[in-house]
Amino acid sequence: SGFLITYKLLSTRHADGRLALRRFYVSRTARIMPAVIVFLVVHFVYAVLFDFPPFGRISDEVIMVAATIFQFANYAVLSNTELLEENGALWSLSVEGHFYIVWPFIVFLLFRVIKKISVAVAVLTAMVPLLYMWLAWIFHNNGYLSAYLRTDARIVSLVVGALGAVLWMKTTYLSPLTLRILALPAVLAMVIVHSIADGWEPFIWDGGMALFDVATMIVVLALAHGVFPALALLTHASMQWIGKISYGLYIWQIPVLTLLNRHASEWNQIIICVLAVGITIGLGAVSYYAVEQPFRRSQLVRKLSALP
């Protein structure tokens, strides 16, 4: 997300080089909110029909809707972890939303006020270890959930992505050959960290997350430079299609599995898994073709994006 958003932000410019912030925010809002609002409406109807499961409180549903729309879902879940079951993915949109608010102004300072690329890279590079130390401090002093949910804890991963985008777009520091060599070891590092990580234990917060983030960034940069060893596989039409509908998959995956487990718990788990995958892909496709694309191509979005 940090890589993509920084790329979008640096690419969204006026003819004179100024950042086109209105166009950027219109684009981000049009990309994120319509699909989320449709999900919230569908879930609200479901909650009414089934008496606001799983805890029988309408306030939980109202809080989830309001917190998602107004971008404080991660803190709502932190204050009431019962919301996490139904808001299993949407809370992280609030972390990204906070990043969208802060990051354009930092980019403005780095690239429109200071203007020296070397200084920008140095500042971002210095921020990364400091933010990882802050993440570890939060875990050891406030516990797992704070480290997992708080914006100031999780934003470091976005900054790593942003640094990668700046290196890719603005410098010649990256060696394609080096990225190619490091790409598969980076994938291996991601798999190992994911396999052994336990959010309740210190490892992930005391360096495991940093290793995972940096490894992921190496893979993304290898893909951006076109030197990832499995590039042909990942650019296959089927994989590109999955990429197109991935936002819908992200929104629906956890609720689909949660509802299947709630209403079909006596079914075979393999059947539930197959159904969950099929239904999630179907809903992701519907979200992309019926909601996301029509809205992004709407006259309203074009008109707002064209404003100075």
C-alpha positions, -999 to +999 in steps of 0.1 A: +000+000+000+028+025+008+045+017-025+013+021-045+001+052-028+034+070-031+036+060-068+000+074-073+008+105-054+040+113-072+023+105-105-007+127-099+006+161-108-004+193-125+014+204-156+037+227-136+048+198-114+026+206-083+010+177-066-027+174-077-040+167-042-077+171-051-073+146-079-054+122-056-080+123-029-109+120-053-092+090-069-085+073-035-121+079-023-136+066-055-114+036-053-120+027-017-154+039-004-181+026-029-172-011-024-169-006+014-203+012+016-220-016-004-205-042+020-216-022+050-252-019+036-253-057+029-240-065+063-264-041+080-293-058+063-279-092+073-275-080+109-312-068+110-324-101+096-304-122+121-308-100+152-273-084+150-251-114+156-231-126+173-237-106+204-272-092+199-263-055+201-273-031+174-247-006+188-219-029+176-232-027+140-237+010+141-202+015+155-187-007+128-204+013+101-195+047+115-159+037+123-153+023+089-167+054+070-151+079+093-118+061+094-114+051+131-122+014+128-088+003+141-093+022+174-129+011+176-118-025+174-090-018+199-116-005+224-140-034+217-124-065+203-158-081+198-160-059+167-130-077+151-150-108+141-172-088+117-147-061+109-118-085+103-104-066+073-119-032+073-100-019+103-068-017+083-085+007+059-084+033+087-046+029+090-043+036+053-068+065+056-046+081+082-016+076+059-035+093+031-040+123+052-004+127+065+017+114+037+009+140+009+021+168+032+054+149+039+058+143+002+052+180-004+079+189+021+104+164+007+099+170-030+085+205-033+102+224-004+135+205+002+136+191-034+168+171-030+162+135-037+192+124-016+178+142+014+143+127+009+158+092+008+179+099+039+149+112+058+127+082+049+155+057+056+161+073+090+124+071+098+122+033+092+143+020+121+129+047+145+094+036+137+103-001+142+117+007+176+085+026+184+065-005+173+085-027+196+080-002+225+043-002+219+042-040+221+062-043+252+044-015+270+008-018+257+005-053+244-002-072+213-035-056+203-021-021+204+009-031+183-014-048+159-041-021+155-027+013+163-019+036+133+014+048+148+024+012+152+015-001+118+024+029+097+061+018+095+052-008+069+036+018+047+067+040+051+089+011+039+067+008+008+069+045+003+107+045+005+107+017-021+085+038-044+108+068-041+139+046-048+122+031-078+108+064-093+134+090-083+168+074-080+192+050-098+203+035-065+187+001-071+206-025-091+182-047-111+207-076-109+209-073-071+171-073-069+169-104-091+194-122-069+176-112-037+141-118-049+137-156-042+156-154-009+132-126+000+102-148-008+118-175+014+122-150+042+086-140+039+074-176+041+096-184+071+085-153+091+049-160+083+053-196+094+069-189+128+054-156+137+030-154+166+016-120+172+014-126+210+052-133+211+079-106+209+097-120+177+074-104+152+075-070+169+112-070+178+124-074+142+103-101+125+079-075+110+109-055+098+123-086+081+090-094+065+084-058+053+119-054+038+116-088+021+082-079+007+096-046-006+125-065-024+099-086-041+078-056-051+109-037-064+120-068-084+085-069-100+086-032-107+119-035-124+107-066-143+135-089-129+115-111-106+123-148-116+086-158-117+075-127-136+058-146-164+036-164-139+026-133-120+018-114-152-003-142-166-039-130-175-055-150-148-032-135-121-039-100-135-076-107-132-072-117-096-053-085-090-081-065-105-107-080-082-084-082-052-099-053-033-133-070-033-116-102-022-099-083+007-133-068+018-153-100+017-129-128+026-132-128+064-170-120+066-177-148+041-157-174+062-172-160+094-207-164+082-202-198+068-187-210+101-216-194+120-244-208+099-230-240+085-207-251+113-218-287+111-207-290+075-174-305+065-146-280+068-133-288+033-167-280+019-168-247+039-133-238+026-143-245-011-175-225-007-156-196+010-131-194-018-158-196-045-182-171-029-154-147-021-141-147-057-177-143-069-183-113-046-150-098-055-159-100-092-193-085-086-177-057-065-152-049-093-175-049-123-208-037-107-195-012-081-159-002-083-154+003-120-187+020-128-182+045-100-146+052-109-156+059-145-187+079-135-192+115-146-191+127-110-156+113-104-144+127-137-158+161-130-143+162-095-109+150-107-109+177-134-113+206-109-081+226-102 
